[in-house]
Amino acid sequence: MLTRPISRRQMNGCLAAVLAWPAVGAWGSEEPKPQQDWPLFRGNALSQGVAAEPLPPPLKLLWRYRHKDGTFEGTPTIVGDRVFLGDMDEALFCFELRTGKVVWKTKTEIGFVTAPAYRDGRLFLGDLDGIFRCYDSESGKELWHFETDAEIDSSASFHGDRVLFGSQDATLYCLRRQDGKLVWRFPIADQIRCMPTVVGNRAFVAGCDGVFHIVDVDKGEEVGSVPIDAPTGATPAVLGDHVYVGTEGGVFFAIDYKEAKEVWRFQDERSSLPFRASPAACERAVVFAGHDKKVRAVDPATGKLLWQFAAKSRLDASPVIAGSTVWAGTARGRLVALDLRNGVHRWEYECRGSLVGSPAVARGVLVAATDRGMVYALGKQHNK
């Protein structure tokens, strides 16, 4: 059982990923279309952690913002010319993407570690008191809220007119987006800290009970499961027929979600330290990072190690793939650019504080925040 002494920065959100089972021959239609924005924790509906456009190094500092006495452990959301980010000290921010100007700031009773999820002019995220909130993205005004029984570390995702998220009260919730009314709840045996990755009407919940659950989103009922032998706080990435996720036991899994079975597993014989960062997945490689201070890339089909990079400090932040570049953040504040093809170190930027939340990449800009209250925007040049 995963207990509270495991900190939020050590657990980067447990998984609830949602997968559709469409008609035979229609699986490809469920793949998300490329988009310029970064509206969810892992960028797109399949939680792949892949930017729509390349962002090769070196980058230039466009702006930075200091939130005095603040702490950021969440991942930014980028939509249009806006950046949305919650902090742990009772505030939700909206910045201009190009300038870093604060458009609005909303005070709350307590803060956030989740990434705001954006849909149709609204932001959805849960707080450290277990209250799930909906805000107007233009003004920051709260529109409705829904109370759970424990802290919310799970970023939200969507299914039609519904929003899904998990809570440390060991429950996956499904609410109406319009008014926050409960549609159904699905309990498991231990905490849920992950984002639900939504595809059609199936949800995967890899929770702290060491089981990968497949849930019917329409009914809120389990339709299959796969043992993963340990708790997990990572959001799984979906690529083709496979789901990829690492665990607290230092094992990285590939699961066939059509047949609900394990395909392969990766484990370093010299380490059993946890993989708490969520993976990034594309056709070339699946990239993941861990507390053993390494970033790794494996073959999506076989799990064969393609390369690994020694980062010299643990990695809680989830890596992002942007073209042929992997961007990874470390606990010592190093934002590192690696070559996706071979893992060669290309460039890095030193941030003040630890990179706990993951970077977001959209519209030619990378935005990352640290636990020292700093927000950084890096890009190729100043965009007017």
Secondary structure as GFF3:
##gff-version 3
##sequence-region A 1 384
A	DSSP	three_ten_helix	8	10	.	.	.	ID=ss1
A	DSSP	three_ten_helix	27	30	.	.	.	ID=ss2
A	DSSP	beta_strand	60	66	.	.	.	ID=ss3
A	DSSP	beta_strand	77	79	.	.	.	ID=ss4
A	DSSP	beta_strand	82	87	.	.	.	ID=ss5
A	DSSP	beta_strand	91	96	.	.	.	ID=ss6
A	DSSP	beta_strand	102	107	.	.	.	ID=ss7
A	DSSP	beta_strand	117	119	.	.	.	ID=ss8
A	DSSP	beta_strand	122	126	.	.	.	ID=ss9
A	DSSP	beta_strand	131	136	.	.	.	ID=ss10
A	DSSP	beta_strand	142	147	.	.	.	ID=ss11
A	DSSP	beta_strand	157	159	.	.	.	ID=ss12
A	DSSP	beta_strand	162	167	.	.	.	ID=ss13
A	DSSP	beta_strand	171	176	.	.	.	ID=ss14
A	DSSP	beta_strand	182	187	.	.	.	ID=ss15
A	DSSP	beta_strand	202	206	.	.	.	ID=ss16
A	DSSP	beta_strand	211	216	.	.	.	ID=ss17
A	DSSP	beta_strand	221	227	.	.	.	ID=ss18
A	DSSP	beta_strand	237	239	.	.	.	ID=ss19
A	DSSP	beta_strand	242	246	.	.	.	ID=ss20
A	DSSP	beta_strand	252	256	.	.	.	ID=ss21
A	DSSP	beta_strand	261	266	.	.	.	ID=ss22
A	DSSP	beta_strand	280	281	.	.	.	ID=ss23
A	DSSP	beta_strand	286	289	.	.	.	ID=ss24
A	DSSP	beta_strand	294	298	.	.	.	ID=ss25
A	DSSP	beta_strand	305	310	.	.	.	ID=ss26
A	DSSP	beta_strand	320	322	.	.	.	ID=ss27
A	DSSP	beta_strand	325	329	.	.	.	ID=ss28
A	DSSP	beta_strand	334	339	.	.	.	ID=ss29
A	DSSP	beta_strand	345	350	.	.	.	ID=ss30
A	DSSP	beta_strand	360	362	.	.	.	ID=ss31
A	DSSP	beta_strand	365	369	.	.	.	ID=ss32
A	DSSP	beta_strand	374	379	.	.	.	ID=ss33
###
